[in-house]
Amino acid sequence: MKTNRISLSLLFTALVLFVTVPAWAQDILPFPDPPMGGRVGPTMQQSVHKWREAPSHLPEDAPNILIVMLDDAGFGQPSAFGGLIETPTLSRLAEEGIAYNRFHTVAMCSPTRAALMTGRNHHRVGAGQIAEFANDWDGYTGVIPKSSATIAEVLGHYGYATSAFGKDHNTPIDQIANGPYDRTPTGRGFDYFYGFIAGETSQWEPVLWENTTPISTPHPENHEDYHLTEDMADKAITWMRRHLAVNPDRPFLMWWTPGAVHGPHHVAKKWADKYKGKFDDGWDAYQRRTFQRQKEMGWIPADTKLAPRPKEMPAWKDIPEDQRAFQTRLMEVYAGFLEHTDVQVGKLIDELDERGIRDNTMVIYILSDNGASDWGGTRTPMVISWPKRIKPDDTPRSQFAHVNDVVPTIYDLLEITPPKVVDGHEQDPIDGVSFAYTFDSPDAAEQKTSQYFDIMGSRGIYHEGWMASTFGPRIPWVAAMPDLSNWDPMQDEWQLFDTRNDFSLMNDLASENPEKLEELKKLFMEEAEENKVLPIGGALYTGLNPQEMKRSSNIQWTLFEGITRIPESEAPNVRNGNLRVEIEAEVPESVSGVLFAMGGYAGGVSLYALDGTLYYEYSALLLKRDKIKVGALPAGEVKIAYEMRTPLERAAPAELEFWLNGKEAATGKVQRTVPAVFTASETFDVGMDTASPVANDYFDKAPFKFGGTLKRLHFKYLEAE
């Protein structure tokens, strides 16, 4: 009955809107189909044929839109904003357009991307946490609701061609294996998608998708001959050329968001070597140098105070001499990776120039979805270049802006009123505020007055220049999960800052102005209730209770040769727990190849044969690696079985026992099991190892297909002993 009432409500709303506004108005999407262009009579001789014409719903000469956002890069890294890492494309676009130094993200990838894509606050669209750690509270489901249409959906209805390249971290994990695909990128409004559906993937052995089809992982003889970010640029250019050849009069929206520079940090040696020696004085000295350059360049106010290094992070002087070369090389690799990524963005800009469309293409280049690590900060550089509309101006735009403001800004520029109904779904309110007013006026009065923040219990509220915030139960740059047994969020200690004269938030005014602090804490709770943030700390739930993660409800699987690319959450759990595996195979002499594998080199498990001998290998996130020699495989019909027994303790060791044709063949131990997931993107494969190879023995032979015939694989969970 409730469903019927909702359906009737939607129908009533649609009818009211239909009769009170013209049929072509943007309150309801999609627009009605255009009427027939000619006239029908009894015969063709008495009829007139004329192709129907769809009216334009966009301003004349609407721009192409290119949105670029990198991953895990910090405010003090790009040369365009005073850092040491060369970012020629970001610098070029800043010189040709305008830049922002108080643009904010959500401080985590899935939430930031959901807010950027919809114009709503991240909890309102179910993205209070990354997709893999979703739970069933409304603000943390990992599912963008149909009531919050994306910019690709809306602009698609208005006539834009849409494409997305790179990282998608907003697809519910239970849709990846076998659909339905209504919330993958192509289900969220993009006509074309090429990239990976996860938080991270190898740049050299990526787990790739084209639209909703998994595609093979490249395995060149020299791994440096392929790089995902380069591939993304090439694919985007090809799509652009095809679109302009077929539909030159139709504007396009391109969403180009690589996995770079999120880990794993993969880049050819020549890029990393460009930075040899440049970080030898360590991170503390780097911070001081960058801070001074940013003042000199005008990116931060002259009276800004240098923030101290948190006490939980080691000082460079405390790093032992014999470890410093390793630490500086990590920085060199990261720097080369960031420059390489920015250069790939430059290829897109060059193509716009070569195709003669650069002048009327609005490029929005957001440096990153969060700071320079997975617990990175909220402030990131943003540059906008649109030669036809925005005059170059090197004065930083310092008005407070947020990632949810991008969509309403684009709607504003295209004269689009946010629709009230999209594809039959009543729409949630837009939370962002257009910052188009800043384009021509760097000193314009700030129009966004409030914005809440919340990630994993760390939370804050910005309001009219004031910022109140608390870390909650955990320190963001400490990876360990906190003990919540005695945590009462209502007792958290808050800080208060006046951002109008304290750019780096160094002067805590909480004790001086307790009334203002209480006012802002009250405002935060109001925003939290309105935006589905509650319960506070809700994003921590599945991390603390990995058994509650969204996974397949199966307790047994029957799989066959050729079944590959099953996401880890939907596959049999061979990572830990208690299970029995039975395999029926036809084995030739000296057989080699993978029987099954889950995960990748850094974290994964593989059962494979090498020259007629069966092996089992387990990689526990590079902390431990265990290899068990099971024994020689007899030729002919073979039955292989093993059982795994794991205590309930987190990361507990597991005992394994193997049988060949019913006879005990070997026993062994996994010293440390992985409690939650092996990887963000690697999958479960039968008969091969499709992406990053798990085992050392076949690292250079991937995908290392099994040389015999796998007739049946059966996986069944066992009762705990």
Residue pairs with C-beta under 8 A, 6 or more apart in sequence:
9 426
10 421
10 424
10 425
10 426
13 420
13 421
13 426
14 28
14 421
14 424
17 25
17 27
17 28
17 420
17 421
18 28
21 27
23 31
23 32
24 31
24 32
24 55
24 57
26 57
26 158
26 416
26 417
26 419
27 417
27 419
27 420
27 421
28 419
28 420
28 421
29 149
29 153
29 154
29 157
29 419
29 421
29 422
29 423
30 157
30 423
31 57
31 157
34 52
34 53
34 54
34 55
35 52
36 52
37 50
37 51
37 52
37 53
38 47
38 48
38 49
38 50
39 47
39 48
40 47
41 47
41 48
56 159
57 157
57 158
57 159
58 158
58 159
58 160
58 251
58 414
59 414
59 415
61 360
62 160
62 251
62 414
63 251
63 360
63 361
63 362
63 386
63 388
63 389
63 413
64 251
64 252
64 253
64 254
64 352
64 357
64 360
64 361
64 362
65 155
65 160
65 251
65 252
65 253
65 254
65 361
65 362
65 364
65 410
66 254
66 256
66 348
66 352
66 361
66 362
66 363
66 364
67 116
67 253
67 254
67 255
67 256
67 257
67 364
67 366
67 406
68 256
68 257
68 345
68 348
68 363
68 364
68 365
68 366
69 113
69 116
69 256
69 257
69 365
69 366
69 367
69 368
69 369
70 257
70 258
70 260
70 261
70 338
70 341
70 366
70 367
70 368
70 369
71 109
71 167
71 257
71 258
71 259
71 260
71 261
71 262
71 368
71 369
72 261
72 262
72 263
72 368
72 369
72 370
72 371
72 372
72 373
72 374
72 376
73 261
73 338
73 367
73 368
73 371
73 372
73 380
74 83
74 368
74 371
74 372
74 376
74 377
74 380
75 81
75 367
75 371
75 377
75 379
75 380
75 381
76 82
76 83
76 287
76 290
76 291
76 294
77 83
77 84
77 85
77 335
77 338
77 372
78 85
78 87
78 90
78 91
78 338
78 342
78 367
78 381
79 85
79 86
79 87
79 88
79 90
79 91
80 87
80 90
80 91
80 94
80 99
80 381
80 383
81 90
81 99
81 101
81 294
81 297
81 299
81 367
81 381
82 290
82 293
82 294
82 296
82 297
82 299
83 290
83 293
84 275
84 278
84 279
84 286
84 289
84 290
84 335
85 275
85 335
85 338
85 339
86 274
86 339
86 342
87 338
87 339
87 342
88 339
88 342
88 343
88 346
89 342
89 343
89 345
89 346
89 349
89 365
90 342
90 345
90 365
90 367
90 381
90 383
92 346
92 349
93 349
93 363
93 365
93 383
93 384
93 385
94 383
94 385
94 394
95 392
95 394
96 385
96 387
96 392
97 363
97 383
97 384
97 385
97 386
97 387
97 390
97 392
97 393
98 383
98 384
98 385
98 390
98 392
98 393
98 395
98 397
98 438
98 439
98 442
99 381
99 382
99 383
99 384
99 394
99 396
99 397
100 381
100 382
100 383
100 384
100 396
100 397
100 398
100 399
100 401
100 438
101 299
101 300
101 379
101 381
101 396
101 397
101 398
102 379
102 397
102 398
102 399
102 400
102 401
103 366
103 379
103 380
103 381
103 382
103 401
103 402
103 403
104 378
104 379
104 380
104 400
104 401
104 402
104 403
104 451
104 453
105 112
105 115
105 366
105 368
105 369
105 370
105 378
105 379
105 380
105 402
105 403
106 112
106 115
106 122
106 369
106 370
106 378
106 403
106 453
106 455
107 370
107 371
107 375
107 376
107 377
107 378
107 453
107 455
107 458
107 476
108 129
108 130
108 369
108 370
108 374
108 455
108 456
109 130
109 167
109 169
109 199
109 262
109 369
109 370
109 374
110 127
110 129
110 130
110 131
110 142
110 169
110 170
110 199
111 122
111 123
111 127
111 128
111 129
111 130
111 455
112 122
112 369
112 370
112 403
113 127
113 169
113 170
113 257
113 369
114 120
114 122
114 125
114 126
114 127
114 144
114 170
115 121
115 122
115 125
115 127
115 402
115 403
115 404
115 432
116 366
116 369
116 403
116 404
116 406
116 407
117 144
117 150
117 151
117 152
117 170
117 188
117 255
117 407
118 125
118 144
118 148
118 149
118 150
118 151
118 404
118 407
119 151
119 404
119 405
119 406
119 407
119 408
119 411
119 418
119 430
119 431
119 432
120 148
120 404
120 428
120 429
120 430
120 431
120 432
121 404
121 431
121 452
121 531
122 128
122 404
123 138
123 139
123 140
123 454
123 531
123 532
123 533
124 139
124 148
124 428
124 431
124 531
124 532
125 144
125 145
125 148
125 428
126 134
126 138
126 139
126 140
126 141
126 142
126 143
126 144
126 145
126 532
127 142
127 144
127 170
128 137
128 139
128 140
128 454
128 455
128 532
128 533
128 538
128 539
129 135
129 140
129 142
129 456
129 538
129 539
129 542
130 142
130 169
130 199
131 142
131 169
131 170
131 171
131 172
131 173
131 199
132 142
132 173
132 199
132 549
132 569
132 677
132 680
133 142
133 539
133 542
133 543
133 549
134 140
134 141
134 142
134 143
134 172
134 173
134 542
134 550
135 141
135 538
135 541
135 542
135 548
135 550
137 532
137 534
137 535
137 538
137 541
138 532
139 531
139 532
139 533
139 534
139 538
140 538
140 539
140 541
141 172
142 170
142 172
142 173
142 550
143 172
143 183
144 150
144 170
144 183
144 188
145 425
145 428
146 422
146 423
146 425
147 425
147 426
147 427
147 428
148 427
148 428
149 189
149 419
149 422
149 423
149 425
149 427
150 188
150 189
151 189
151 253
151 406
151 407
151 410
152 162
152 164
152 188
152 189
152 190
152 253
152 255
153 188
153 189
153 422
153 423
154 189
154 411
154 416
154 418
154 419
154 422
155 162
155 189
155 253
155 410
155 414
156 162
156 189
156 191
157 422
158 414
158 416
159 250
159 251
160 250
160 251
160 252
160 253
161 191
161 243
161 247
161 250
161 251
161 252
161 253
162 189
162 190
162 191
162 192
162 252
162 253
162 254
162 255
163 190
163 191
163 192
163 193
163 236
163 239
163 243
163 252
163 253
163 254
163 255
164 185
164 190
164 192
164 193
164 194
164 195
164 254
164 255
164 256
164 257
165 193
165 194
165 195
165 232
165 235
165 236
165 239
165 254
165 255
165 256
165 257
165 258
166 195
166 196
166 232
166 255
166 256
166 257
166 258
166 259
167 195
167 196
167 198
167 199
167 200
167 257
167 258
167 259
167 262
168 184
168 185
168 193
168 195
168 196
168 197
168 198
169 197
169 198
169 199
170 183
170 188
171 183
171 184
171 185
171 197
172 183
172 550
173 550
173 567
173 569
173 570
174 550
174 552
174 569
174 570
175 181
175 182
175 183
175 184
176 184
176 197
176 567
176 570
177 566
177 567
177 570
178 570
179 212
180 187
181 187
181 212
184 193
184 197
184 212
185 193
185 195
185 197
186 192
186 193
186 211
186 212
190 255
192 211
192 239
193 209
193 210
193 211
194 208
194 209
194 210
194 232
194 235
194 236
194 239
195 208
195 209
195 232
196 206
196 207
196 208
196 209
196 228
196 259
196 681
197 209
197 681
198 207
198 679
198 680
198 681
199 262
199 680
199 681
200 259
200 262
200 263
200 264
200 679
200 680
200 681
201 207
201 228
201 259
201 680
201 681
201 682
201 691
202 228
202 264
202 266
202 600
202 691
202 692
203 227
203 228
203 229
203 259
203 260
203 264
203 266
203 267
204 223
204 224
204 226
204 227
204 228
204 266
205 217
205 218
205 219
205 223
205 600
205 691
205 692
205 693
205 702
206 217
206 228
206 259
206 681
206 691
207 214
207 217
207 565
207 681
207 682
207 683
207 690
207 691
208 214
208 215
208 216
208 217
208 228
209 215
214 564
214 565
216 690
217 690
217 691
217 702
217 703
218 226
218 231
219 702
219 703
220 226
224 268
224 269
227 266
227 267
227 268
227 340
228 258
228 259
228 260
229 258
229 259
229 260
229 340
229 341
229 344
230 344
232 256
232 258
232 344
233 344
233 345
233 347
233 348
236 254
236 256
236 348
237 347
237 348
237 351
239 254
240 252
240 254
240 348
240 351
240 355
241 351
241 355
243 250
243 252
244 355
244 357
254 348
256 345
256 348
257 369
258 341
258 344
260 337
260 338
260 340
260 341
261 334
261 337
261 338
261 341
262 374
264 602
265 330
265 333
265 334
265 337
266 337
267 333
267 336
267 337
267 340
268 336
268 340
270 336
271 336
271 337
271 339
271 340
272 329
272 332
272 333
272 335
272 336
272 337
273 332
273 336
274 335
274 336
274 339
275 331
275 332
275 335
275 336
276 332
277 328
278 332
278 335
279 286
279 328
279 331
279 332
279 335
280 324
280 328
281 316
282 316
282 317
282 319
282 324
282 327
282 328
283 316
283 331
284 309
284 315
284 316
284 317
285 316
287 306
287 309
288 306
291 300
291 304
291 306
294 300
295 301
295 302
295 304
298 394
298 395
298 396
299 396
300 503
300 504
301 503
303 501
304 503
304 504
305 502
305 504
305 506
305 507
306 504
307 504
307 505
307 506
309 315
310 475
310 477
312 475
312 477
312 478
313 477
319 327
345 365
349 358
349 363
352 358
352 361
352 363
358 387
359 387
359 388
360 386
360 387
360 388
361 386
362 384
362 385
362 386
362 389
362 410
362 413
363 383
363 384
363 385
363 386
364 382
364 383
364 384
364 406
365 382
365 383
365 384
365 385
366 380
366 381
366 382
366 403
366 406
367 380
367 381
367 382
368 376
368 380
369 380
370 376
370 377
370 378
370 380
371 377
371 378
371 379
371 380
373 477
375 476
375 477
375 479
378 453
382 401
384 390
384 439
389 413
389 439
390 439
390 440
391 440
393 442
395 442
395 443
396 442
397 435
397 438
397 442
398 442
399 435
399 438
399 444
399 446
399 447
399 448
400 446
400 448
400 451
400 462
400 499
401 435
401 438
401 448
402 432
402 448
402 451
404 431
404 432
404 451
405 432
405 433
405 434
405 435
405 448
406 432
407 430
407 432
408 418
408 430
408 432
408 433
408 434
409 432
409 434
409 435
409 436
410 416
411 417
411 418
411 430
411 434
412 434
412 436
413 436
418 427
418 430
419 427
420 426
420 427
421 427
431 531
432 448
433 447
433 448
434 447
435 447
435 448
437 444
437 447
438 444
446 465
449 463
449 464
450 461
450 462
450 463
450 464
450 523
450 527
451 461
451 462
452 459
452 460
452 461
452 462
452 524
452 527
452 528
452 531
452 533
453 459
453 460
453 461
453 462
453 469
454 460
454 528
454 533
454 536
454 539
455 476
455 539
456 472
456 474
456 476
456 537
456 539
456 540
456 543
457 471
457 472
457 473
457 474
457 482
457 489
457 536
457 537
457 539
457 540
458 469
458 470
458 471
458 472
458 474
458 476
459 469
459 470
459 472
459 524
459 528
459 533
459 536
460 467
460 468
460 469
460 470
460 524
461 467
461 468
461 469
461 520
461 521
461 523
461 524
461 527
462 499
463 520
463 523
465 498
465 499
465 500
466 496
466 497
466 498
466 499
466 516
466 520
467 496
467 497
467 498
467 499
467 505
468 494
468 495
468 496
468 497
468 510
468 516
468 517
468 520
468 521
468 524
469 494
469 495
469 497
470 492
470 493
470 494
470 495
471 492
472 487
472 489
472 492
472 536
472 537
473 482
473 484
473 487
473 489
473 492
473 537
473 540
474 481
474 482
474 540
481 540
481 543
481 544
482 540
484 537
484 540
484 544
487 537
489 536
489 537
494 510
494 517
494 521
495 505
495 508
495 510
496 508
496 509
496 510
496 513
496 516
496 517
496 520
497 505
497 507
497 508
497 509
498 507
498 509
499 505
509 516
509 517
510 517
527 533
528 534
528 536
541 548
542 548
542 549
543 676
546 675
546 676
549 569
549 676
549 677
550 569
551 569
551 570
551 573
552 569
552 570
552 571
554 572
555 716
555 717
556 572
556 714
556 715
556 716
556 717
557 571
557 572
557 713
557 714
557 715
557 716
558 712
558 713
558 714
559 572
559 596
559 686
559 712
559 713
559 714
559 715
560 686
560 710
560 711
560 712
560 713
561 686
561 687
561 706
561 709
561 710
561 711
562 686
562 687
563 685
563 686
564 683
564 684
564 685
564 686
564 687
564 688
564 690
565 683
565 684
565 685
565 690
566 683
566 684
566 685
567 683
567 684
568 575
568 598
568 599
568 677
568 678
568 679
568 682
568 683
568 684
569 677
571 598
571 683
571 684
572 579
572 581
572 684
572 715
573 579
573 717
574 581
574 596
574 598
574 605
574 644
574 684
574 715
575 598
575 599
575 605
575 673
575 674
575 677
575 678
576 644
576 646
576 652
576 654
576 673
576 674
576 675
577 644
577 646
577 717
578 643
578 644
578 645
578 646
578 717
578 718
578 719
578 720
578 721
579 643
579 644
579 715
579 716
579 717
579 718
580 641
580 642
580 643
580 715
580 716
580 718
581 607
581 640
581 641
581 642
581 643
581 644
581 713
581 714
581 715
582 639
582 640
582 641
582 712
582 713
582 714
582 716
583 595
583 607
583 639
583 640
583 641
583 710
583 712
583 713
583 714
584 637
584 638
584 639
584 710
584 711
584 712
584 713
585 595
585 637
585 638
585 639
585 640
585 706
585 708
585 709
585 710
585 711
586 636
586 637
586 638
586 708
586 709
586 711
587 609
587 633
587 634
587 635
587 636
587 637
587 638
587 708
588 635
588 707
588 708
589 612
589 635
590 611
590 612
591 609
591 612
591 633
591 706
591 707
591 708
592 608
592 609
592 610
592 611
592 612
592 698
592 704
592 706
592 707
593 608
593 609
593 687
593 688
593 704
593 705
593 706
593 707
593 708
594 606
594 607
594 608
594 685
594 687
594 688
594 689
594 698
594 703
594 704
594 705
594 706
595 607
595 608
595 609
595 640
595 686
595 687
595 706
595 710
595 713
596 606
596 607
596 684
596 685
596 686
596 687
596 713
597 604
597 605
597 606
597 607
597 608
597 684
597 685
597 688
597 689
597 693
597 694
598 604
598 605
598 606
598 678
598 682
598 683
598 684
598 685
598 694
599 605
599 619
599 678
599 679
599 682
599 694
600 678
600 679
600 682
600 691
600 692
600 693
600 694
601 619
601 692
601 693
601 694
601 699
602 619
602 621
602 622
602 678
602 679
602 692
603 619
603 620
603 621
603 622
603 674
603 677
603 678
603 679
603 682
604 618
604 619
604 678
604 679
604 682
604 692
604 694
605 616
605 617
605 618
605 619
605 678
605 694
606 616
606 617
606 689
606 693
606 694
606 695
607 614
607 615
607 616
607 640
607 642
608 614
608 615
608 617
608 689
608 695
608 697
608 698
608 704
609 615
609 633
609 706
609 707
609 708
610 697
610 698
612 632
612 633
613 629
613 630
613 631
613 632
613 633
614 629
614 630
614 631
614 632
614 633
614 640
614 658
614 660
614 665
615 627
615 628
615 629
615 630
615 695
615 697
616 627
616 628
616 630
616 642
616 656
616 658
616 668
617 625
617 626
617 627
617 628
617 694
617 695
617 696
617 697
618 624
618 625
618 626
618 627
618 670
618 673
619 625
619 678
619 694
620 626
620 651
620 670
620 671
620 672
620 673
620 674
621 674
621 678
623 672
624 670
624 671
624 672
625 696
626 668
626 669
626 670
626 671
627 695
627 696
628 656
628 658
628 666
628 668
629 666
630 642
630 658
630 660
630 665
630 666
631 658
631 660
631 665
631 666
633 640
633 660
634 660
634 661
638 660
638 661
639 659
639 660
639 661
639 662
640 658
640 659
640 660
641 658
641 659
642 656
642 657
642 658
642 659
643 656
643 657
643 718
644 654
644 655
644 656
644 670
645 654
645 655
645 656
645 718
645 721
646 652
646 653
646 654
646 655
646 673
647 653
648 720
650 675
651 672
651 673
651 674
651 675
652 673
653 669
653 670
653 671
653 672
653 673
654 669
654 670
654 673
655 667
655 668
655 669
656 667
656 668
656 669
656 670
657 664
657 666
657 667
658 664
658 665
658 666
658 667
658 668
659 665
679 692
681 691
682 691
682 692
683 690
683 691
685 703
686 710
686 713
687 705
687 706
687 710
688 703
688 704
688 705
688 706
689 695
689 698
689 702
689 703
689 704
690 702
690 703
691 702
692 702
693 699
693 701
693 702
693 703
693 704
698 704
